[in-house]
Amino acid sequence: QSRSQFQGPRQLIVRKEEAPPLALPPPPAADHLELSLFDEICRLFEAMEAVQDVDASGLRVTGALEKRKQLCHRFWRGRAPSSARQRHERPGLFDVFRLLMPHHDTRRYSISVEKLAAWTVEAHGMDAADALQWGRECCVNDTTGDVALVLEAYVAKRVSREGKPSVTVKTVNDALTAMQLKQKKRHLHSLLLPMGPLEVKWLVRILLRDVKIGSRPGHPVPQKGEYPKVVMDGLCRAQGRVGRPSQGSPPLLYTLLRYRNRLEYVCETAERGELPTAYPPPPMLGVHIRAQLSVACPRLDGAARQLGTSDVFVETKYDGFR
């Protein structure tokens, strides 16, 4: 409009637009945790295993869990020679946790203990037929209950300890992922050859999905609950979550794992700094919170009183009712 047609005071309209935040530069490739040495994880395993759970008389030793949490805390606060940042600050938590917690890893290898033992000694020069027979005898005559210790001793007699560790976390994860499919023995051999005895021991336990840390009479399967909480609480301490559920900043990593049941999701959430503040986290439909063992229920009215409602659905099973 021309000035003669324009009526009223002149106005200048300004629209403010918020500038997008500056994106942080991506971390250098050498800073990723997948390029850490597998030997670093093995030494953490070894230190945690050295903590005694029971004394000579078979009684429980108090403070064992706290000692393991302190070891994990120091591990996550530590720095590798190739990085200036502490481990808990670096990307790639999932790559490390799926090795630290093989019971919660979704990979399945379908390798028997006999074949695993035979392929390990075959990788170090034994004939294939003799190796298979050795693997059978190893599983039958082994009195330690842990074939990983037998294989560690076998490799220690044939591998020099002078060489520096060279196998990375990425190398191990790539080989384990490939071993889910075909050519399992070939991938295992390529992984075992550059390894020392300590690395072979813990690789075998990872493949068997039981690191055995914390196992004791009366509690033979700590990898289902006690052990993962120790490892995850160590990371929480390194990241400053040292409170309690009722106050402060509680260590929510393991709780989130229980309520989501996906290790990769939990690690990515922690890496982004987006752990939920609610304790416990809200459950998700279709995701079980924890496995429960059934107990005898002699009277349904007693179960209804315990549930606080009479609106109960009874499901017939082969061996009883749910």
DRENVEXFI-821512 format. One line per field, with one value per residue: residue in one letter; chain; z, x, y of N, C-alpha, C in turn. Coordinates in steps of 0.05 Angstrom, whole numbers. Each point is the difference from the previous one (the first is absolute). Last residue first. Layout:
# DRENVEXFI-821512
code <- (A, ...)
unit <- (A, ...)
n_zz <- (Z, ...)
n_xx <- (X, ...)
n_yy <- (Y, ...)
ca_zz <- (Z, ...)
ca_xx <- (X, ...)
ca_yy <- (Y, ...)
c_zz <- (Z, ...)
c_xx <- (X, ...)
c_yy <- (Y, ...)
//
This chain:
# DRENVEXFI-821512
code <- (R, F, G, D, Y, K, T, E, V, F, V, D, S, T, G, L, Q, R, A, A, G, D, L, R, P, C, A, V, S, L, Q, A, R, I, H, V, G, L, M, P, P, P, P, Y, A, T, P, L, E, G, R, E, A, T, E, C, V, Y, E, L, R, N, R, Y, R, L, L, T, Y, L, L, P, P, S, G, Q, S, P, R, G, V, R, G, Q, A, R, C, L, G, D, M, V, V, K, P, Y, E, G, K, Q, P, V, P, H, G, P, R, S, G, I, K, V, D, R, L, L, I, R, V, L, W, K, V, E, L, P, G, M, P, L, L, L, S, H, L, H, R, K, K, Q, K, L, Q, M, A, T, L, A, D, N, V, T, K, V, T, V, S, P, K, G, E, R, S, V, R, K, A, V, Y, A, E, L, V, L, A, V, D, G, T, T, D, N, V, C, C, E, R, G, W, Q, L, A, D, A, A, D, M, G, H, A, E, V, T, W, A, A, L, K, E, V, S, I, S, Y, R, R, T, D, H, H, P, M, L, L, R, F, V, D, F, L, G, P, R, E, H, R, Q, R, A, S, S, P, A, R, G, R, W, F, R, H, C, L, Q, K, R, K, E, L, A, G, T, V, R, L, G, S, A, D, V, D, Q, V, A, E, M, A, E, F, L, R, C, I, E, D, F, L, S, L, E, L, H, D, A, A, P, P, P, P, L, A, L, P, P, A, E, E, K, R, V, I, L, Q, R, P, G, Q, F, Q, S, R, S, Q)
unit <- (A, A, A, A, A, A, A, A, A, A, A, A, A, A, A, A, A, A, A, A, A, A, A, A, A, A, A, A, A, A, A, A, A, A, A, A, A, A, A, A, A, A, A, A, A, A, A, A, A, A, A, A, A, A, A, A, A, A, A, A, A, A, A, A, A, A, A, A, A, A, A, A, A, A, A, A, A, A, A, A, A, A, A, A, A, A, A, A, A, A, A, A, A, A, A, A, A, A, A, A, A, A, A, A, A, A, A, A, A, A, A, A, A, A, A, A, A, A, A, A, A, A, A, A, A, A, A, A, A, A, A, A, A, A, A, A, A, A, A, A, A, A, A, A, A, A, A, A, A, A, A, A, A, A, A, A, A, A, A, A, A, A, A, A, A, A, A, A, A, A, A, A, A, A, A, A, A, A, A, A, A, A, A, A, A, A, A, A, A, A, A, A, A, A, A, A, A, A, A, A, A, A, A, A, A, A, A, A, A, A, A, A, A, A, A, A, A, A, A, A, A, A, A, A, A, A, A, A, A, A, A, A, A, A, A, A, A, A, A, A, A, A, A, A, A, A, A, A, A, A, A, A, A, A, A, A, A, A, A, A, A, A, A, A, A, A, A, A, A, A, A, A, A, A, A, A, A, A, A, A, A, A, A, A, A, A, A, A, A, A, A, A, A, A, A, A, A, A, A, A, A, A, A, A, A, A, A, A, A, A, A, A, A, A, A, A, A, A, A, A, A, A)
n_zz <- (734, 10, -20, -52, -94, -7, 7, 43, 45, 41, 64, 67, 91, 65, 49, 9, 65, 17, -60, 9, 59, -29, -48, 38, 8, -47, -17, -60, -83, -48, -68, -60, -34, -48, -100, -87, -49, 26, 73, 96, 62, 70, 103, 35, -75, -63, -95, -76, -70, -38, -71, 9, 43, -52, -54, 41, 13, -74, -22, 50, 28, 60, 64, 95, 47, -15, 45, 85, 7, -2, 66, 94, 54, 45, 83, 72, 12, -39, 9, -31, -65, -104, -60, -66, 26, 47, -49, -37, 55, 12, -61, 16, 68, -19, -48, 52, 50, -50, -60, 10, 76, 30, 69, 107, 74, 5, -71, -79, -42, -93, -87, -99, -85, -93, -70, -50, 53, 45, -48, -10, 69, 4, -61, 17, 55, -39, -88, -109, -100, -46, 2, -63, -81, 7, 3, -80, -50, 29, -22, -86, -23, 58, 79, 12, -23, 68, 55, -31, 8, 86, 27, -34, 38, 80, -8, -2, 17, 86, 18, 14, 46, 32, -59, -23, 16, 91, 31, -30, 50, 78, -10, -13, 75, 47, -33, 17, 92, 72, 37, -26, -99, -68, -75, -69, -50, -67, -86, -56, -44, -81, -77, -36, -55, -91, -51, 19, 45, 16, 31, -20, 31, 88, 13, -29, 57, 72, -20, -18, 74, 44, -67, -63, -38, 14, 24, 38, 46, 101, 96, 46, -1, 38, -12, -92, -37, 25, -52, -77, 16, 16, -58, -3, 82, 94, 70, 7, 7, -55, -63, -65, -29, 74, 70, 94, 89, 56, 0, 52, 93, 38, 11, 77, 79, 15, 38, 94, 49, 12, 70, 99, 76, -3, 25, 24, 3, 34, -30, -40, -75, -73, -49, -83, -85, -85, -38, -49, -88, -69, -38, -65, -88, -55, -45, -78, -89, -44, -52, -63, 3, 44, -42, -34, -85, -71, 23, 25, -29, 12, 28, -21, 15, -1, -46, -1, 7, -26, -9, -50, -17, -44, 0, -25, -2, 11, -43, -97, -114, -93, -35, -14, -61, -14)
n_xx <- (-49, 11, 26, 56, -16, -56, -79, -38, -62, -23, -52, -42, -20, 72, 81, 77, 6, -80, -23, 41, -39, -73, 14, 59, 81, 97, 117, 78, 75, 73, 39, 53, -5, -37, -50, -56, -80, -40, 49, 27, 48, 77, 23, 18, 26, 44, 49, 78, 65, 94, 51, 34, -57, -65, 29, 9, -79, -35, 39, -23, -97, -78, -52, -5, 80, 74, 4, 37, 93, 39, -3, 39, -21, -3, -46, -63, -59, 43, 104, 104, 73, 32, 68, 61, 49, -53, -55, 39, 5, -78, -18, 39, -40, -81, -1, 12, -73, -71, 9, 86, 25, -15, 10, -19, 0, 99, 58, 40, 32, 42, 2, -27, -67, -31, 58, 66, 56, 71, 80, 60, 60, 82, 67, 55, 75, 79, 30, -12, -7, -46, -100, -68, -11, -43, -95, -49, -9, -64, -92, -59, -98, -68, 14, 86, 24, 0, 75, 78, 5, 21, 91, 54, -9, 45, 104, 107, 95, 83, 103, 86, 50, -24, -13, -40, -21, -25, -80, -86, -46, -45, -84, -73, -42, -61, -88, -69, -48, -20, 72, 37, 3, -8, -62, 11, 80, 6, -34, 53, 73, -16, -1, 83, 48, -21, 36, 102, 63, 32, -45, -93, -49, -33, -84, -78, -38, -56, -87, -62, -41, -71, -77, -57, -64, -21, -54, -28, -35, 31, 11, 60, 93, 57, 81, 7, -60, 16, 57, -33, -65, 23, 32, 37, 39, 14, 23, 93, 70, 66, 70, 46, 54, 32, -78, -57, -76, -80, -52, 37, -9, -81, -13, 35, -50, -71, 19, 6, -80, -40, 31, -17, -16, -4, -37, 19, 51, 91, 76, -40, -57, -8, 91, 61, 44, -43, 0, 76, 8, -50, 36, 65, -29, -23, 69, 35, -32, 13, -37, -57, -95, -35, 19, 54, 46, -44, -32, -83, -69, -37, -79, -75, -62, -98, -76, -57, -90, -66, -76, -48, -49, -49, -33, -68, -61, -97, -92, -44, 23, -2, 64, 88, 1, -1)
n_yy <- (-1435, -115, -108, -59, 18, 89, 86, 95, 88, 105, 80, 77, 25, 60, 24, -66, -69, -48, -67, -84, -60, -51, -80, -85, -53, 20, 3, 39, 38, 68, 80, 85, 103, 74, -2, 36, 24, 93, 62, 62, 78, 26, 10, 66, 88, 58, -35, 4, 36, 21, -48, -87, -63, -43, -72, -85, -51, -47, -83, -78, -36, -16, 63, 15, -26, 57, 82, 0, 5, 86, 77, 47, 94, 99, 57, -41, -76, -78, 13, 36, 24, 25, 40, -44, -78, -62, -58, -78, -75, -51, -70, -86, -53, -42, -82, -81, -40, -46, -78, -48, -58, -103, -70, -2, -59, -28, 50, 78, 84, 11, -51, 11, -26, -16, -42, 44, 54, -41, -16, 71, 19, -49, 25, 74, -12, -40, 50, 29, 2, -73, -14, 29, -47, -84, -3, 6, -79, -64, 11, 2, 31, 52, 53, 41, 91, 65, 2, 44, 94, 35, 3, 69, 86, 23, -18, -40, -10, -13, -27, -70, -70, -93, -97, -100, -93, -29, 42, -31, -65, 28, 40, -57, -39, 54, 9, -64, -30, -60, -61, -87, -60, -71, -5, 65, -6, -67, 19, 52, -41, -44, 53, 25, -59, 0, 71, 29, 74, 93, 84, 9, -74, -1, 40, -47, -67, 28, 24, -69, -42, 44, 33, 68, 73, 100, 101, 107, 81, 39, 0, -58, 27, 84, 49, 19, 61, 91, 57, 44, 68, 91, 80, 106, 63, 28, -63, -25, 81, 66, 20, -82, -77, -56, -22, 14, -2, -12, -80, -71, 6, -28, -92, -39, 10, -59, -83, -5, -7, -84, -55, 5, -74, -110, -104, -104, -86, -20, 52, 90, 61, 58, 54, 44, -1, 14, 86, 26, -32, 42, 77, -9, -17, 73, 43, -41, 15, 99, 89, 46, 15, 80, 100, 75, 13, 47, 100, 63, 77, 100, 67, 76, 89, 45, 62, 90, 60, 84, 88, 88, 103, 95, 107, 90, 101, 52, 33, -11, 4, 25, 62, -34, -88, -109)
ca_zz <- (3, -7, 21, 26, 1, -11, 4, -24, 5, -23, -6, -29, -7, -18, 6, -23, -4, 22, -5, -21, 12, 15, -17, 0, 8, 8, 4, 26, 11, 4, 26, 0, 9, 19, 28, 9, -16, -8, -28, -16, -7, -26, -23, 11, 17, 27, 12, 18, 1, 25, -6, -16, 18, 17, -16, -4, 25, 6, -19, 8, -25, -9, -30, -9, 9, -14, -27, 2, 2, -25, -13, -22, 4, -27, -17, 0, 14, -13, 6, 20, 25, 11, 21, -12, -16, 19, 12, -20, -3, 21, -7, -23, 8, 16, -18, -15, 17, 15, -7, -24, 5, -25, -22, -20, 7, 8, 26, 4, 21, 22, 26, 9, 29, 12, 15, -19, -14, 18, 4, -24, 3, 22, -8, -19, 15, 17, 21, 28, 12, -6, 21, 24, -6, -3, 27, 14, -13, 7, 28, 3, -9, -25, 2, 8, -23, -17, 14, -3, -28, -6, 14, -12, -26, 5, 10, -8, -24, -10, 11, -18, -4, 13, 14, -9, -29, -6, 14, -17, -25, 6, 7, -25, -13, 14, -7, -22, -16, -6, 9, 27, 13, 22, 17, 13, 17, 26, 15, 10, 23, 22, 7, 15, 28, 13, 3, -22, 3, -13, 9, -9, -28, -1, 12, -19, -22, 10, 7, -25, -12, 15, 25, 1, -5, -16, 7, -19, -16, -29, -10, 5, -22, 8, 30, 8, -10, 18, 23, -9, -7, 25, -4, -13, -28, -17, 2, -15, 16, 16, 22, 3, -25, -11, -17, -27, -11, 4, -16, -28, -9, 0, -24, -22, -1, -10, -29, -12, 0, -21, -26, -14, -3, 7, -18, 7, -16, 13, 1, 12, 24, 8, 13, 25, 23, 8, 13, 26, 18, 7, 19, 26, 13, 11, 22, 24, 14, -1, 24, -6, -15, 18, 4, 27, 18, -2, -19, 12, 7, -20, 9, 4, -14, 16, 9, -16, 16, -4, 12, 10, 1, 12, -10, 18, -14, 5, 26, 23, 26, 7, 2, 25, 1, 0)
ca_xx <- (13, -15, -13, 8, 3, 25, 8, 8, 15, -2, 24, 0, -11, -23, -17, -1, 27, 6, -16, 13, 24, -9, -2, -27, -20, -23, -25, -2, -27, -5, -10, -10, 19, 17, -2, 28, 13, -17, -10, 2, -26, -10, 12, 10, -19, 3, -25, -12, -29, -6, -12, 20, 20, -13, -4, 26, 9, -16, 8, 25, 15, 10, 0, -26, -21, 3, -10, -29, -9, 7, -24, 12, 5, 0, 24, 13, -16, -26, -17, -21, 8, -26, -11, -15, 19, 17, -15, -2, 26, 3, -14, 13, 26, -4, -4, 24, 20, -9, -27, -1, -1, -4, 17, -4, -25, -21, 6, -13, -20, 9, 4, 27, 1, -19, -18, -14, -20, -22, -15, -15, -24, -17, -13, -21, -22, -16, 15, -7, 16, 29, 16, -1, 12, 29, 12, 0, 19, 28, 6, 29, 16, -9, -28, -2, 3, -23, -23, 3, -5, -29, -15, 8, -14, -27, -17, -28, -6, -27, -20, -14, 15, -12, 18, 1, 7, 23, 23, 11, 10, 25, 20, 9, 16, 26, 16, 17, 3, -27, -3, -9, 6, 19, -6, -26, 2, 12, -18, -22, 9, 2, -28, -12, 10, -11, -29, -14, -7, 18, 27, 10, 6, 26, 20, 8, 15, 27, 15, 11, 19, 25, 2, 25, -6, 21, 1, 13, -19, 5, -20, -26, -8, -25, 0, 21, -9, -19, 13, 21, -12, -5, 4, -22, 5, -6, -29, -16, -6, -24, 3, -22, -7, 22, 18, 5, 27, 14, -14, 2, 27, 2, -14, 16, 23, -10, -2, 27, 10, -14, 10, 15, -13, 18, -1, -18, -24, -20, 8, 26, -3, -28, -11, -13, 18, -1, -26, -1, 18, -11, -22, 13, 9, -24, -9, 16, -15, 10, 14, 29, 4, 7, -22, -10, 18, -5, 18, 26, 0, 13, 26, 4, 24, 24, 4, 21, 22, 4, 25, -4, 25, -4, 21, 10, 17, 29, 9, -11, 5, -21, -25, -1, 15, -17)
ca_yy <- (26, 24, 14, -10, -29, -8, -28, -13, -25, -18, -16, -1, -26, 1, 22, 19, 12, 19, 23, 16, 12, 24, 23, 11, -20, 16, -15, -12, -4, -28, -7, -27, -20, 14, -11, -4, -20, -23, 1, -25, -11, 9, -13, -25, -15, 9, 11, -20, 2, 14, 26, 15, 10, 20, 24, 12, 11, 24, 21, 11, 3, -26, 1, 9, -18, -25, 4, 1, -27, -14, -10, -15, -28, -11, 3, 26, 21, 4, -23, 4, -14, -8, 17, 22, 16, 15, 22, 22, 11, 19, 25, 13, 9, 24, 24, 8, 13, 23, 8, 16, 29, 15, -9, 22, 14, -18, -12, -26, 1, 19, -14, 7, -1, 19, -17, -17, 17, 4, -25, -3, 15, -8, -25, 7, 14, -18, -13, 4, 22, -1, -11, 16, 27, -3, -3, 26, 18, -8, 7, 0, -23, -11, -8, -28, -18, 4, -13, -29, -7, 2, -22, -26, -2, -7, 22, -5, 15, -5, 18, 18, 24, 23, 17, 28, 1, -16, 12, 21, -12, -14, 20, 11, -20, -2, 23, -7, 24, 10, 28, 1, 26, -3, -22, 5, 24, -8, -18, 15, 15, -19, -8, 22, -1, -24, 4, -12, -28, -19, 1, 25, -3, -13, 17, 21, -12, -9, 24, 12, -18, 3, -16, -16, -29, -12, -28, -18, -16, 5, 19, -12, -17, -13, -2, -19, -26, -13, -10, -18, -26, -15, -29, -15, -7, 23, 5, -19, -24, 0, 19, 19, 13, 16, -16, 9, -2, 26, 20, -6, 7, 30, 10, -7, 19, 26, -2, -1, 27, 15, -9, 21, 25, 22, 23, 21, 0, -16, -29, -6, -17, 1, -25, 7, -4, -28, -6, 14, -14, -26, 7, 6, -25, -13, 18, -6, -21, -28, -7, -2, -25, -22, -19, 3, -14, -29, -13, -9, -28, -16, -8, -29, -9, -3, -28, -13, -10, -29, -11, -27, -15, -26, -18, -21, -19, 1, -9, 15, -13, -19, 14, 14, 25, 24)
c_zz <- (7, 3, -12, 23, 28, 1, -15, 6, -27, 6, -23, -9, -30, -5, -18, 6, -23, -4, 22, -5, -20, 14, 15, -17, -2, 7, 9, 2, 28, 14, 1, 29, -1, 11, 17, 29, 8, -17, -6, -28, -16, -5, -26, 12, 10, 19, 29, 13, 17, 4, 24, -6, -14, 19, 16, -16, -3, 25, 5, -18, 7, -27, -12, -31, -13, 8, -16, -27, 2, 1, -23, -15, -24, 2, -28, -18, 0, 12, -13, 6, 21, 24, 11, 20, -13, -16, 19, 11, -21, 0, 21, -7, -22, 10, 16, -19, -15, 16, 15, -8, -25, 6, -25, -25, -19, 9, 8, 27, 5, 20, 23, 27, 9, 30, 15, 14, -20, -13, 18, 1, -26, 0, 22, -9, -18, 14, 17, 18, 29, 12, -5, 21, 24, -5, -2, 28, 14, -12, 7, 28, 6, -8, -26, 5, 8, -24, -16, 13, -4, -29, -7, 13, -14, -26, 5, 12, -9, -24, -11, 13, -18, -5, 13, 17, -11, -28, -6, 13, -17, -24, 5, 5, -26, -13, 14, -8, -22, -17, -5, 10, 28, 15, 25, 19, 15, 19, 26, 15, 13, 26, 23, 8, 16, 29, 15, 6, -24, 3, -8, 8, -12, -29, -2, 11, -20, -23, 10, 6, -26, -12, 13, 26, -3, -6, -19, 11, -19, -15, -29, -11, 4, -22, 10, 30, 4, -11, 18, 23, -8, -6, 25, -3, -12, -30, -17, 1, -15, 16, 18, 24, 3, -25, -11, -14, -28, -13, 3, -17, -29, -9, -1, -27, -23, -1, -12, -31, -12, -2, -23, -27, -15, -6, 10, -19, 7, -15, 13, 1, 11, 26, 9, 11, 26, 24, 9, 15, 27, 22, 9, 20, 27, 15, 13, 24, 26, 16, -3, 25, -8, -15, 17, 6, 29, 20, 0, -21, 12, 8, -21, 9, 7, -16, 17, 9, -18, 16, -5, 9, 11, -2, 15, -14, 20, -15, 3, 26, 22, 27, 7, 3, 26, 0)
c_xx <- (-22, 18, -16, -14, 5, 2, 25, 9, 5, 17, -6, 25, -2, -10, -24, -17, 1, 27, 4, -15, 15, 23, -10, -1, -29, -23, -22, -27, 2, -28, -3, -7, -13, 21, 21, -1, 29, 16, -16, -11, 3, -27, -10, -23, 12, -18, 5, -25, -13, -30, -6, -10, 21, 20, -13, -2, 27, 10, -15, 9, 26, 14, 10, -1, -27, -22, 3, -12, -31, -11, 6, -22, 13, 6, -5, 24, 12, -17, -27, -15, -21, 6, -26, -14, -13, 20, 16, -16, 1, 28, 1, -13, 14, 26, -5, -6, 24, 22, -9, -28, -1, -1, -2, 16, -6, -24, -23, 9, -14, -23, 9, 7, 29, -2, -21, -20, -16, -22, -25, -17, -16, -26, -19, -15, -23, -23, -18, 19, -5, 16, 30, 19, 0, 14, 30, 12, 1, 20, 29, 8, 29, 18, -9, -28, -4, 1, -26, -24, 2, -6, -29, -16, 6, -16, -28, -17, -29, -7, -28, -21, -14, 15, -15, 19, 2, 10, 26, 25, 14, 12, 27, 21, 12, 18, 27, 18, 20, 1, -28, -4, -12, 5, 18, -7, -26, 2, 12, -20, -23, 9, 0, -28, -13, 9, -12, -30, -15, -8, 17, 30, 12, 8, 28, 22, 10, 16, 28, 16, 12, 22, 27, 1, 26, -4, 18, 1, 13, -19, 4, -23, -28, -10, -24, 1, 22, -8, -19, 15, 21, -10, -4, 7, -24, 1, -8, -29, -19, -3, -24, 6, -21, -7, 22, 18, 2, 27, 12, -13, 4, 27, 1, -12, 18, 22, -11, -1, 28, 11, -12, 10, 17, -15, 18, 3, -19, -27, -21, 5, 28, -5, -29, -14, -13, 17, -1, -25, 0, 17, -14, -21, 12, 8, -25, -9, 14, -18, 10, 17, 30, 5, 9, -23, -10, 17, -4, 17, 27, 0, 14, 28, 3, 23, 25, 3, 19, 25, 0, 27, -7, 25, -3, 21, 11, 15, 30, 10, -10, 3, -23, -27, -4, 17)
c_yy <- (20, 24, 24, 16, -10, -31, -6, -29, -14, -25, -19, -14, -4, -28, 3, 24, 20, 13, 21, 25, 17, 13, 24, 25, 10, -19, 19, -13, -13, -3, -31, -8, -27, -19, 14, -10, -5, -19, -25, 4, -26, -12, 11, -15, -26, -14, 8, 12, -21, 3, 16, 28, 18, 12, 23, 26, 14, 14, 26, 22, 14, 2, -26, 2, 7, -20, -26, 4, -2, -29, -19, -15, -13, -30, -11, -1, 27, 22, 5, -26, 3, -18, -8, 18, 24, 18, 16, 23, 23, 13, 21, 26, 16, 11, 25, 24, 11, 14, 25, 9, 17, 30, 16, -7, 23, 16, -18, -11, -27, 2, 18, -11, 6, -3, 17, -19, -17, 18, 4, -26, 0, 15, -9, -25, 7, 13, -18, -14, 4, 23, 3, -10, 18, 26, -3, -3, 27, 19, -6, 9, 4, -24, -14, -9, -29, -19, 3, -15, -30, -8, 1, -23, -27, -3, -11, 21, -3, 18, -7, 17, 20, 26, 24, 16, 28, 4, -16, 12, 21, -12, -12, 23, 11, -20, 0, 24, -5, 25, 10, 28, 0, 26, -1, -23, 4, 23, -8, -17, 16, 14, -20, -7, 22, -2, -24, 0, -9, -29, -24, 3, 26, -5, -13, 18, 21, -12, -7, 24, 13, -17, 5, -15, -16, -29, -14, -28, -19, -19, 7, 18, -13, -19, -16, -4, -21, -27, -17, -13, -20, -28, -17, -29, -15, -6, 24, 6, -18, -26, 1, 18, 22, 15, 18, -20, 10, 1, 28, 21, -6, 9, 30, 10, -6, 20, 26, -1, 1, 28, 16, -8, 20, 26, 22, 24, 22, 0, -18, -30, -5, -16, 5, -25, 8, -5, -29, -6, 12, -14, -26, 9, 6, -26, -12, 17, -8, -19, -29, -5, -5, -26, -24, -20, 1, -15, -30, -13, -8, -30, -17, -5, -30, -11, -2, -29, -15, -9, -30, -12, -28, -16, -26, -16, -20, -21, 1, -13, 18, -12, -19, 15, 14, 25)
//
